[in-house]
């Protein structure tokens, strides 16, 4: 292994040479420089064989999604690499069949390079590689939940649920990593494990998968609490937890009444019906939960209020027909929830939970508590204007002490 320090221009030239070489196995750009932040959280590169010819595949990750682009070998790939290396990533890791090269941008703006011999001697250029799974189909958690057959394969009737679990785990994994990297989520230990609370957990498919991924793949000590109004869910989930041998407690009761011995680090509210999502978000805010993931289900409350009150001009067409009114109510409700969370010190991302072909309820609110009050004023103003314009009283607003902005 060798280590050197060079000018950044010289170091990036070495990275570019490897990226454009067909000996490239995989490369990753990540992190930020001292004085600048790249537009992407992370980028990954590899060569793939497509019908159009060998291409450099670049996958760019933002906070919520992966964006893939393929660039044909030659000038297109070279131009893409030049553009990418101009971004202020703080670290580059490049693996070829000859060596593994790591570049780190120092505080002085130089390139600290570390190079060692490669342990791989072949390159996989196939485009349709098996997708890496957050949890493999034969993981014990799926057997305990009755999702697999005797050979450890996901049952056809459970494939949609399996895809939903996978999509959710990818979001959870990125969200926990993001919150921890920015210091908003504490580092758990055996004495104080990461406390995950699932409000409205149902039969626990996502609950147990979250525990399994965080404790296994991510290696974090985890304590799990699940809350559901149904005693059947409590008994079922307690039985599954016992079979899996995990640290978990399940409670039969309402979201609003549950009492926790220790405050949660992560609050989940996945497809809780109508106002149950508001109850869950209100509890998360009261607990000052560092990370909240909520995938709302139905939005009957605001839809009913829109049906009872005249629409402001010139927006009556948005709520005249039932199907449009329901869809608009979905959007309006989640927008108001987002604004309320921002007022209480959360950074909120509204994203797709699972592809809409699997479920029409595919919106997820991701909230990370930063305590930043800079945007509170604008969030208050936007919220008040929306509530007054549409003459509605959002349930979450009332739970958080925001009185109705109108009379009537």
C-alpha positions in Angstrom: 0.0 0.0 0.0 1.3 3.5 -0.9 0.2 6.9 0.3 1.0 10.2 -1.3 -0.2 13.8 -1.4 -0.6 15.6 -4.7 -2.3 18.6 -6.1 -6.1 18.1 -6.5 -5.8 18.5 -10.2 -3.2 15.7 -10.4 -5.2 13.4 -8.1 -8.5 13.9 -10.0 -6.6 13.2 -13.3 -5.6 9.8 -11.9 -9.3 9.1 -10.9 -10.5 10.1 -14.3 -8.0 7.7 -16.0 -9.4 4.9 -13.9 -13.0 5.8 -14.4 -12.6 5.8 -18.2 -10.6 2.5 -18.2 -12.5 -0.7 -19.0 -10.6 -2.2 -16.1 -12.9 -0.3 -13.8 -14.9 -2.5 -11.5 -16.7 0.2 -9.4 -16.2 3.7 -8.2 -17.9 5.8 -5.6 -17.9 9.6 -5.0 -19.2 10.8 -1.7 -18.8 13.4 1.1 -18.2 17.1 0.8 -15.3 19.5 0.7 -14.6 22.0 3.4 -15.9 24.9 1.4 -18.6 23.3 -0.9 -21.3 20.7 -0.9 -22.0 18.5 -4.0 -25.5 18.4 -5.5 -25.6 14.6 -4.9 -25.2 12.7 -1.6 -23.3 9.9 -3.4 -22.5 8.7 -7.0 -21.6 5.3 -8.2 -20.0 4.4 -11.6 -19.4 1.1 -13.5 -19.2 0.0 -17.1 -22.2 -2.0 -18.5 -23.0 -3.7 -21.8 -26.2 -2.3 -23.4 -27.8 -2.8 -26.8 -26.4 0.5 -27.9 -22.9 -0.6 -26.8 -20.6 -0.5 -23.7 -21.6 2.5 -21.6 -20.5 4.1 -18.3 -23.4 3.9 -15.9 -23.6 6.7 -13.4 -26.1 6.4 -10.5 -26.6 9.7 -8.6 -28.3 9.5 -5.2 -30.1 12.4 -3.6 -31.8 12.3 -0.2 -34.6 10.1 -1.4 -34.0 8.5 -4.8 -31.4 7.1 -7.2 -31.1 8.6 -10.7 -29.4 6.4 -13.3 -27.8 7.6 -16.6 -25.8 5.6 -19.2 -23.1 7.3 -21.3 -21.6 5.5 -24.4 -17.9 4.8 -24.3 -16.0 7.6 -26.0 -16.7 11.3 -25.9 -20.1 10.9 -24.1 -18.5 9.0 -21.2 -15.5 11.3 -21.1 -17.7 14.4 -20.9 -19.8 12.9 -18.1 -16.6 12.1 -16.1 -15.2 15.6 -16.5 -18.5 17.1 -15.3 -18.8 14.7 -12.4 -15.2 15.3 -11.2 -15.9 19.1 -11.2 -18.4 18.5 -8.4 -17.0 19.1 -4.9 -17.0 15.5 -3.6 -14.7 15.1 -0.7 -13.9 11.4 -1.3 -13.4 9.1 -4.3 -12.9 5.3 -4.1 -12.0 3.5 -7.3 -11.6 -0.2 -7.7 -10.1 -1.6 -10.9 -8.6 -5.0 -11.7 -5.1 -3.5 -11.1 -5.5 -1.5 -7.9 -7.8 0.2 -5.4 -7.4 3.9 -5.3 -8.8 6.3 -2.6 -8.7 10.0 -2.9 -9.5 12.3 0.0 -9.6 16.1 -0.4 -7.6 17.6 2.5 -8.4 20.8 4.4 -5.8 22.6 2.3 -7.5 21.4 -0.9 -4.9 18.8 -1.9 -5.5 15.2 -2.8 -4.4 12.6 -0.3 -4.1 9.3 -2.2 -3.9 5.8 -1.0 -3.3 2.9 -3.4 -3.1 -0.9 -2.9 -3.3 -3.9 -5.1 -6.7 -5.1 -6.2 -8.1 -8.4 -4.9 -10.4 -8.8 -8.0 -9.3 -9.8 -11.5 -12.5 -9.8 -13.4 -15.1 -7.1 -14.3 -18.9 -7.8 -14.5 -20.3 -5.7 -17.3 -23.7 -7.2 -17.3 -26.5 -4.7 -17.1 -29.2 -6.8 -15.4 -27.3 -7.8 -12.3 -29.4 -9.2 -9.5 -30.6 -6.3 -7.4 -29.0 -6.2 -3.9 -31.7 -6.8 -1.3 -31.9 -5.1 2.0 -33.1 -8.4 3.4 -32.9 -11.6 1.3 -36.0 -13.6 0.7 -34.8 -16.4 2.9 -34.2 -14.2 6.0 -35.9 -15.7 9.1 -38.1 -12.7 9.6 -40.1 -13.5 6.4 -40.6 -17.1 7.5 -41.8 -15.9 10.9 -44.3 -13.6 9.3 -45.6 -16.4 7.0 -44.4 -14.8 3.8 -42.3 -17.7 2.5 -42.9 -21.3 1.4 -41.1 -24.4 2.6 -38.1 -23.6 0.4 -37.6 -20.1 1.7 -39.1 -18.4 -1.3 -41.5 -15.5 -1.1 -45.0 -16.7 -1.8 -46.6 -15.2 -5.0 -49.4 -13.7 -2.9 -46.8 -11.9 -0.7 -44.5 -10.5 -3.5 -46.2 -7.1 -3.4 -45.7 -6.9 0.4 -42.0 -8.0 -0.1 -41.4 -5.2 -2.6 -43.1 -2.7 -0.2 -40.8 -3.9 2.6 -37.7 -3.5 0.4 -38.6 0.0 -0.7 -39.3 1.0 2.9 -36.1 -0.4 4.2 -34.1 1.5 1.6 -35.7 4.7 2.8 -35.2 3.9 6.4 -31.5 2.9 5.9 -30.8 6.2 4.1 -32.7 8.2 6.6 -31.0 6.8 9.7 -27.6 7.2 8.0 -28.4 10.8 7.1 -29.7 11.7 10.5 -26.7 10.2 12.2 -24.2 11.8 9.9 -25.5 15.2 10.6 -25.6 14.6 14.4 -29.4 14.7 14.7 -29.7 11.0 15.8 -27.6 9.8 18.7 -25.2 6.8 18.5 -27.0 3.9 20.2 -25.2 1.4 22.5 -26.2 -1.7 24.4 -27.2 0.2 27.4 -29.3 2.7 25.4 -30.3 0.9 22.1 -32.0 2.7 19.2 -35.6 2.9 20.3 -37.9 2.4 17.3 -41.7 3.0 17.9 -44.2 1.9 15.3 -47.6 3.6 15.9 -50.4 1.6 14.2 -48.1 -1.4 13.6 -50.8 -3.9 12.5 -49.3 -7.3 12.0 -45.8 -6.0 12.0 -44.5 -6.7 8.5 -42.6 -3.4 8.2 -41.9 -3.3 12.0 -40.0 -6.6 12.2 -38.3 -5.9 8.9 -37.1 -2.6 10.2 -35.7 -4.2 13.3 -34.0 -6.9 11.4 -32.4 -4.5 8.9 -31.2 -2.0 11.6 -29.9 -4.7 14.0 -28.4 -7.0 11.3 -27.4 -5.1 8.2 -26.6 -1.9 10.0 -25.3 -3.5 13.2 -27.2 -1.2 15.6 -28.6 -2.3 19.0 -32.3 -1.8 18.7 -35.3 -1.8 21.0 -38.7 -2.1 19.4 -42.1 -0.9 20.6 -45.2 -1.5 18.5 -48.6 0.0 19.2 -52.0 -1.0 17.7 -55.5 -0.7 18.9 -56.2 -4.4 18.2 -55.4 -7.0 20.8 -55.0 -9.6 18.1 -52.2 -7.6 16.6 -50.5 -7.4 20.0 -50.7 -11.1 20.6 -49.6 -12.0 17.0 -46.6 -9.7 17.1 -45.5 -10.7 20.6 -45.5 -14.3 19.3 -43.4 -13.4 16.3 -41.0 -11.4 18.4 -40.5 -14.4 20.8 -39.8 -16.7 17.8 -37.2 -14.3 16.5 -35.8 -13.7 19.9 -35.8 -9.9 19.6 -36.0 -7.1 22.2 -39.6 -5.9 21.6 -42.8 -4.9 23.4 -46.2 -4.7 21.8 -49.1 -2.7 23.3 -52.8 -2.8 22.6 -54.2 0.7 22.8 -54.7 4.0 21.0 -51.8 6.1 19.7 -52.9 9.0 21.8 -52.9 7.1 25.1 -49.7 5.0 24.8 -47.1 5.7 27.5 -43.4 5.0 26.8 -40.7 4.4 29.5 -38.0 5.9 27.2 -38.5 8.4 24.4 -38.2 7.1 20.9 -35.4 7.8 18.5 -37.4 6.7 15.4 -41.2 6.9 15.1 -42.9 5.0 12.3 -46.5 5.5 11.3 -47.1 3.5 8.1 -50.5 3.5 6.6 -52.3 4.5 9.7 -55.9 5.4 8.7 -57.1 9.0 8.4 -56.6 10.9 11.7 -54.4 8.2 13.2 -51.5 9.6 11.2 -52.2 13.0 12.8 -52.2 11.4 16.2 -48.9 9.7 15.5 -47.2 12.8 14.2 -48.5 14.8 17.2 -47.0 12.2 19.6 -43.7 12.2 17.7 -43.5 16.0 18.0 -44.3 15.9 21.7 -41.6 13.2 22.2 -39.2 15.4 20.1 -38.4 12.2 18.1 -35.2 12.8 16.0 -36.6 10.8 13.0 -40.1 10.3 11.8 -41.3 8.3 8.8 -45.1 8.5 8.1 -46.9 7.0 5.2 -50.5 8.3 5.4 -53.4 6.1 4.3 -56.8 7.7 3.7 -57.6 11.4 4.2 -61.3 11.4 4.9 -61.2 14.3 7.4 -60.1 17.1 5.1 -62.1 15.6 2.2 -65.2 15.8 4.2 -64.5 19.4 5.2 -63.9 20.3 1.6 -67.3 18.8 0.7 -69.1 20.9 3.3 -67.6 24.3 2.6 -67.6 26.4 -0.6 -64.3 26.4 -2.5 -62.5 29.7 -2.8 -62.5 31.3 -6.3 -61.3 30.2 -8.8 -60.7 26.7 -7.4 -64.1 25.1 -7.4 -63.2 22.7 -10.2 -60.6 21.1 -7.9 -63.3 19.8 -5.6 -66.4 19.6 -7.7 -66.0 15.9 -8.6 -65.5 13.3 -5.9 -62.4 11.7 -7.3 -60.6 15.0 -7.8 -61.7 16.2 -4.4 -60.3 13.1 -2.7 -57.0 13.4 -4.6 -56.7 17.1 -3.8 -57.6 16.4 -0.1 -54.7 13.9 0.0 -52.2 16.5 -1.3 -53.6 19.4 0.8 -53.5 17.3 4.0 -49.9 16.1 3.6 -48.8 19.7 2.6 -50.3 21.0 5.8 -48.7 18.2 7.9 -45.4 19.1 6.3 -45.8 22.8 7.2 -46.7 22.0 10.8 -43.7 19.7 11.3 -41.4 22.4 9.9 -42.9 24.8 12.4 -41.8 22.4 15.1 -38.1 22.2 14.1 -38.2 19.4 11.5 -36.7 19.2 8.1 -39.3 17.5 6.0 -39.0 15.6 2.7 -42.2 14.4 0.9 -41.3 11.4 -1.2 -42.7 8.3 -3.0 -42.9 5.4 -0.6 -43.5 2.5 -3.0 -44.2 2.5 -6.7 -47.8 3.5 -7.4 -48.4 0.3 -9.3 -48.2 -1.5 -6.0 -50.4 0.8 -3.9 -52.2 4.1 -4.6 -51.2 5.3 -1.1 -47.6 5.9 -1.9 -46.6 9.2 -0.3 -44.2 9.2 2.7 -43.3 12.1 5.0 -39.7 11.9 6.3 -39.0 14.3 9.1 -35.6 14.8 10.7 -35.6 17.0 13.8 -32.9 19.7 13.4 -34.3 22.3 15.8 -33.7 24.9 13.1 -36.2 27.8 13.5 -35.1 29.7 10.4 -38.0 28.5 8.3 -40.6 28.6 11.0 -42.0 32.0 10.1 -42.6 31.2 6.4 -44.1 27.8 7.4 -46.5 29.5 9.9 -47.6 32.0 7.2 -48.1 29.4 4.5 -50.1 27.2 6.9 -52.3 30.0 8.1 -53.0 31.1 4.5 -54.0 27.6 3.3 -56.2 27.0 6.3 -58.0 30.3 6.0 -58.3 30.1 2.2 -59.9 26.6 2.3 -61.8 27.2 5.5 -60.6 23.9 7.1 -59.5 22.8 10.5 -56.7 20.2 10.2 -56.6 17.6 12.9 -52.8 17.8 13.4 -53.0 21.5 13.8 -55.5 21.2 16.6 -53.4 18.5 18.3 -50.3 20.8 18.2 -52.2 23.7 19.6 -52.8 25.6 16.3 -56.4 26.8 16.6 -58.6 27.2 13.6 -57.7 30.2 11.4 -61.3 31.0 10.6 -64.7 31.1 12.2 -67.6 29.0 11.1 
